[in-house]
Amino acid sequence: MTLAEFNEAPHEQALAQLRACADVERWAVAVTEGRPYGSVAEALEAARTGANPWTDEEIDAALARHPRIGERAHGPGADASMSRREQSGLDPDAQVQERLRAGNVAYEERFGHVFLIRAAGRSADQILAALDERLTHTPETERRIAAEQLREIAVLRLEAILEGTS
């Protein structure tokens, strides 16, 4: 989908594209209703602005749609497809997978939700280092970081959609 197609898409189709980026209804509606956008950069700025801040309930809704890091998303949906592509650079090595599995368990026990990080452009070592560091955070600090990561992922996904690379 190009920017022009997004601008012209029926309301429900545009909402569906945005929900695949982040399942936050208020945000998806705001970005949809901001159309038409004159450039991809303008659309991405609207997405960033609309996502800052998200409420705790919105963060929980968006987190619920994300698979654990290191686990492949299943299903035919656009968000599952994007997640598989974003995590495609992770090392399938058994030792890395075990470290991710153990880290995910520890993180979920500590914070009550999945560990979320923008995987695109990061190596497995970078992700594991971030996971180890984030396990030392307070719940308040980690909530803020998880929200930042959600925003980054949503904007990157929207950019891929609007540039036709999703």
Secondary structure, 3 states (H helix, E strand, C coil): CEHHHHHHCCHHHHHHHHHHHCCCHHHHHHHHHCCCCCCHHHHHHHHHHHCCCCCHHHHHHHHHCCCCCCCCCCCCCHHHHHHHHHCCCCCCCHHHHHHHHHHHHHHHHHHCCCCCCCCCCCCHHHHHHHHHHHCCCCHHHHHHHHHHHHHHHHHHHHHHHHECCC
